Amino acid sequence: MHIHSLSDDAVHQQDEAHAALEHALKTPQLYRPNRAERPPVDRTEMLKFLGYSGQTITTDLQERIDAVVADVEEHFIPKGVFRLFPVDANRLDTNGQPAIHLCKSTIELQGRDIFRHLKDATYCAVLACTLGMESERRLRTMGSATPVESAVLDAACSAAAESAIEAMDKRVQALAAQAGMKTNWRFSCGYGDCPLEVQPVLVASLNATRLIGLNVSATNLLLPSKSVTAMIGLFKGDVADASTRPSCDGCRLRTSCPFRARKTRCYAPIKRDVSTC
């Protein structure tokens, strides 16, 4: 009787997991953390955006950095949305090259890197998050008045947006794991040969303008600027590229990249629970 009860519990949990997966396939899922759930600004990431490479940070500068970070964590509230789409890897683009189509949407992803990233996936999670217009207004206001604080604020906001998309990534990992699936790392437009021109259709597919106030400029940049979009593959089997990113060699910015000039890179090492990849 006890074994039978455990089996019933397992079946119930599996049913709930698949119901959550089906819900994410039909409806955009909102990410609106309360105060206790807001991810902290990653100081290492923030210093990277500032161009830090081991220079001495004075006590005065450290205090100014601490004040800006505390302000960002207190007043800038991240908002996000994600949705799952079935993956069709049997399409060709207008040049006859393999392309990824996300079913139940108008999203077509061109480029060898994103094709390699999603070709074996069952679903693709499309994510978007933003710090909102308050961050944009504050950056513009502070820009000319206090240059040091302005630079620190810009870097802190960039790090805060990355922390938010990382938190959303973990939600997708958990959703996949509950359904017995695995995930690879998140891939954004502009990585490798995946063009920024995909941004408008990603934002539209999530209804992100209405849900979180995210827009795309005529040059395919996200507005507010402290915003991120990304795609994650969900797999029923093992994930071949779970910890393999496109190299700098395939990036369109490799010849002018400020991170490469400082002998670093634009992304952090992958932080992932081994049970989900």
N, C-alpha and C positions, 0 to 999 in steps of 0.2 A: 504493500500500500504506500509506503514511504517513497519507494522508487517511482511508482506510478505518479505520485504527486509532484516529484521533481521533474518528471517528463512533461507533465501538464504545464508546469511553470516555464519550462524551456520553450515549449510550443507557443505559449502565450507571449513570451518575450520576442520570439522570432516573428510572430504575427505583428506585434507592435513595431518592430524594426522595419518590416516591409511596408507597413502602413505609413510610417514616417518617410520612407524613401518615395513612395507613391505620391505623398503630399508634396514633397519637394520637386517632383516631376511636373506637378500640375500648377503649383502656386509659388510665386517668389517668397522666400523666407527672409524675414527682417532680422537684422542684428542691431539692437539698441540696448547696449549694456547700461545697467544702473551704476551709481557711483562706486559701489563696491566691486563691480565687475569690470570697470574700465581698466584696460591694460596700461601699465606704467610706460613712460618713455624709456626706451632702451638707450642708456647713456653711451654705450659703445657705438651704437648705430648713429646717434646724434653727432658724436665727435668725428665719425667718419665723414658725415655730410659737411662738417666744418673744415675738413681737410687736415684733421689732426694726425700727426705722424710721430708722436713722441716728444713734442715740444713741452717745455715747462709751463704749467698752468699756475699763474699766481693766485694767491689767496683772494685778491679782489676779483679776478676773473672767475674763479670758482664760485664765489658768492653770487655773482651776476648770472652765471649759468644756472645755479640752483634756483634762483628766483624765477627765471624764465620757465624752467622745467616745471616748477610747482604751479605756475600760472596756467601753463598748457594743460597739465593734468587736472586742474581744478575746473577750468572754464571751457575747454574745447571738447565737446562731446561727440565721439565718432558715431556715425550711422552707416549701416551697410545693408546689402541685400544680396542673396544668392539664389540660384535655381539650378536644377539638374535638367540636362537634355540628353536624349539617346544619341549615340554617336554613329554616323554613317561614314565609313572610311572607303567607300567604293565609288566616290565621285571623282571627276576630273575637272580642273579649272579651265578657263578659256584658252589656255596655252597647252592643254592636253596633259597637264601635270597632276599627279594625285593631290586631292584636297579633302579636307574634313568638312562634312556638313553636319550641323547639329539639328536633328529632327525637331519638328514642332516650332521651328524658328526660321529666320532668313539668314542665319549665320553660316557663312562659308569661310573657312580658314585656309589660306594659301601659304605655302612655304614648307620646305623640307623639315625644318626643326619642329614646328607645331604638328606636322603630320606624324613624325616619328614619336612625338610625345603622346598623341591620342589615338593612333591607328588601332591599337589593341584594346582600347577602353570600351566598356559597355555604356557608360554615361560620362558626361563632362559637366562638372560644376562650374558655372560662370559666376564670379563674385565681383562686387563693386563696393567700395567704401569711401567715405569722405569725412573730413573734419568740419565741413560746412562753411558758409559764407562768413561766419565770425572770424575764422582764421584768416580768410582773405582780406577782410576789412582791417584787421589788426596789423597784418603784414604791410599793407599799403600805408597805414597811418604811421607806423613806426619807421618805415624805410628811410626817410630823410632826417628824422629827428635824432635818433640814437643808433648810429651804424653798428656798434658792437652788439647791442641787444637785438637789433634787427637781424643780424646774421645768425645769432644764437636761436632766435625765435624761428627763423626759416628752417634751420636744421632740426630743431626740436619738433616742429610740426611735421616735417618729413618723416622723422623717426616715429612719431605718434601714429601717423597713417600706416606705416609699416607694421607697427605693433597691432593695430586694429585688424589689418588684413591677415596677420599671423593668427590672431584669435579666431577669425572666421575660418581660416584654414583648419584649425583644430576642430571646429564644429563639423566641418565636412568630413574630416578623418573619423570622428566619432560616429557620425551618421553611417558612413561606409562600413566601419568595423561592426556596428550593431547588426548590419545586414549581411555580414560575412564577406565583405568586399575589402579590397585594398586600394590605396591611393598612391599617386606619384606627387611630385612637388608642383607648386603653382607656377604657371607660365604666363607672362604678361606680354601684351602687344609691345613690339620694339625689341624683345629678346630675339637673338638670331635673325632670321629673315621673316619673322611674322610682322606684317606692316601695321603701323598706327592707324591706317585707314579702316581697320576693323572696329575701332573704338565706338563710332556712332551706333552700329548695329548691336554691339554688346550692351550698351547702355539702354537702347530701345527694347531689347529682348527682356530686360529685367524691369522695365517700367521705372528705371532708376531716377528719371527726372522728377516724376511725381512722388515717388516713395521716399527718396533721400535728397532730392534737390541737386542731383548730379547732371551736368550738361557737358557737351562736347563743342569745342570751338571749330571755326572754319578750317583750321589747320590740324584738326584731330587731337588737340590737347584737351585734357580734362579740366573742367571748371566746376567748383573751386579747384585751384591748382594742387592743393594737398588732398589728393584723391588717388585711388588705385583701382585698377581692374585686373582680374587674373582668371586663369582657367586651370582646373585640376581634373585629372582623369580618375575614374573609378573603375576598378577591374575585378572580374570574377576569379581570375587566377593570379599567378605571380606577376610582379611588375618589373619589367626588364630595366627600365631607366629610373627607378625610384630615387636614386641618389646621383644621377648623372645630369648635369646641366649642359646647355650649349656652351661651347668654349668661346673665348673672346675672339677667336679667329673668324667666327661666323657673324659677329656683331657689326652692324653698319656704322657704329660710333668708335670702332677700335682705333682709328687713326687720330681721333681728337678727344679720346676719353680722359677726363681729369683723374679718374681713379687709377688707370694704367700708368699715367705719368707719375703718380705717387707710389707705384709698384704695389698697388692693392687691387681690389675688384669691387664691382658695384653691388654684389650680393654677399650675404653672410653664409657660412656653412649651414647645411640643412640640419634643422633641429626637429627630430621626428622620433616618435615612439616606435621602436623596432617591431612592435606587434601590429602596426598598421601599414607597414610597407615591405 
